Amino acid sequence: MLVAARTHDYGKQPIDSLAGLLKSEGIDAAQLVLPKGFTEIGSYDEVTPEIIERIRANFEKEGIKIHILGCYMDLGNPDDDVRKQAVDTFKKCLAFNKTLGASIVGSETAYPRLNDEEKKIWHPYMMDSIARLVEEAERLDVDMAVEPVYWHPLKDLETAAMVFEKMNSSHLKMIFDPANVLEHPEIDQDSYWRQWLAELGDKIEAIHMKDFVLGSDREYCPVCLGEGVI
């Protein structure tokens, strides 16, 4: 098992310093989001092949594996311009990963918190985006991953299973965050997690470990792992 840290939890760091900082903390692997991780990068438009090679060399020198290259985009947005930018940006990250060598390039399927009707409306747009990205991942021979979240169009086990069946690609994986698919913590969680693992366990490339409690209005309140409802 490989334990990784989100680099942006350390704030933005210089390219030549981040991997060394992780190593000093005893961390062997990372989830890296380029504009959130480095002081030299303000947006994906500023990323160049030279920057990518510099990042790769620094992480290789310190022996830090980039496990997830995060590129969290609004993939299901019905606005054509917004969605095109999301897909194009993710494709850039797939290309960057030919050099960086992360296990996966990962994204959720929306930015906003959607209601049930909105999730239905966004669903076909999400499917189109994922199909385009899977095609590009196959062309480049790199792996990508989607992350289910119950308030997004990729909302539950049934939807996730359908996506993997429709895409039918070995280049499509899953990031599994239990906190993001546990809409009703009062359910039989042992049974619930077994269903996820039985159906899609072989698709999971990474698991996000975190915990939460519900506030007085059932709002999500993060807490330390083991101190919440999971």
Summary of the structure (lengths in Angstrom):
residues: 230
radius of gyration: 17.7
end to end distance: 20.6
largest distance: 50.2
contacts: 710
relative contact order: 0.10
helix: 48%
strand: 17%
